[in-house]
């Protein structure tokens, strides 16, 4: 059987660069070598593209940069060809690309647009869906119009040039503490704060504005943190939900990747709530035009109401990430999951 030429793109010019390397290592370590000829493309924090052929273990802690065999100045051209420019002109033709890129410049439609221009199949959602799902304000607006439970929120923009007192007045008029303050375009809870009173509000707003020119202030719903994995294209499958018992007050960046939160698979919820979350996840997946995969996050309140918090089109693939774990609980192993995602990319194209 002829092997597929697979480009796996990791790293990225993003504040989630390190997490992308960990996710990339997870993907690379679980690809079936009998099915794929793998080309590893690492995008540095500065945005330089490298073709890496070294030990996957060096990817996890950044030692890949020391490899003298790295080829810099990789360019993607039409028909899925990589052009190597470092002292030579050589084309490598790819059959499909798997972007394992989190956050800005990787999950927000920018690189997906490049793939579409290059006319190459790629894993995950297309340009428009990626951009909409990355922007929590856009996501909330679309889903609220489709009668999906979304916690009340307001949007603040830097260009409005409101003073803190003006922003505080608007927030306190429309919402009640506690609230979450978060960048509209960011992942892994980077720049997100839970605010319980006016004293910490200004600091939280400043932190969020460091990440984006548009931020959300959203009512904090108290309850269980629930996640659901979705896999597929037009007729997707949703996993039984999983539950996260965060080690910190909420499932922030540190709790997601560097401290041991408790994972419950399946979630400690009733069958009715589980079915609601599964059906809602598939519904929002289709409303937002997603392809391939997504992880949908909720808060389940004490009355059994599921409140959708966000949708991630490139969920984590690290050793502790919930997306592959939830699907594994359904009997879809890690390698089988990667095969499915690649097949779905080819089907979409």
MOURWO-V287297 format. One record per backbone hydrogen bond with DSSP energy under -0.5 kcal/mol. NH is the residue of the N-H (numbers start at 1). CO is the residue of the C=O. If there is no record, write none. Layout:
# MOURWO-V287297
nh={NH NH}
co={CO CO}
This chain:
# MOURWO-V287297
nh={4 6 6 7 7 8 8 9 9 10 10 11 12 12 14 17 20 21 22 23 24 25 26 27 28 29 30 30 31 31 33 35 36 37 38 39 40 40 41 41 42 42 43 43 44 44 47 50 51 52 52 58 59 60 60 61 62 63 64 65 66 67 70 71 72 73 74 75 77 77 79 80 80 81 82 83 83 84 84 85 85 86 87 90 90 92 94 95 96 97 98 99 100 100 101 106 107 113 114 115 116 117 118 119 119 120 121 123 130 131 132 133 134 135 136 136 139 139 140 141 142 143 144 145 146 146 147 148 150 154 156 158 160 161 167 168 169 170 171 172 173 174 175 178 179 180 181 182 182 184 186 186 190 192 193 195 195 196 200 201 202 204 205 206 207 208 209 210 210 211 211 212 215 216 217 218 219 220 221 222 224 225 226 226 227 228 230 231 232 236 237 239 242 243 244 245 245 246 252 256 257 258 259 261 261 262 264 265 267 269 274 275 276 277 278 279 280 281 282 283 284 285 286 287 288 289 290 292 293 294 295 296 297 297 298 299 300 301 301 304 307 307 308 308 309 310 312 313 321 325 326 327 328 329 330 330 331 332 333 337 338 339 340 341 342 343 344 345 346 347 348 349}
co={35 4 37 5 96 6 39 7 98 8 41 100 10 43 12 14 16 17 18 19 20 21 22 23 24 25 26 27 27 28 31 32 32 4 36 6 38 52 8 39 40 50 10 41 42 48 44 42 71 40 50 55 56 56 57 57 59 58 58 62 63 64 67 51 70 49 49 83 75 81 118 77 118 78 92 75 81 82 90 73 83 72 85 84 88 82 80 5 5 121 7 97 9 98 99 103 103 109 110 111 112 113 114 115 116 115 95 97 126 127 128 129 130 131 134 184 132 135 136 137 138 139 140 141 142 143 144 143 148 217 215 213 157 158 163 164 165 166 167 168 169 170 171 195 195 218 193 180 216 214 134 184 187 189 181 179 193 194 197 198 198 200 201 202 203 204 205 206 207 207 208 208 156 182 154 180 152 178 219 220 300 244 224 298 242 296 294 237 292 233 231 229 227 264 225 243 262 244 250 252 253 254 254 255 259 245 243 263 241 267 270 271 272 273 274 275 276 277 278 279 280 281 282 283 284 286 285 232 291 230 312 228 295 310 226 307 224 299 305 301 299 305 149 306 297 297 295 311 318 321 322 323 324 325 326 327 328 327 331 333 334 335 336 337 338 339 340 341 342 343 344 345}
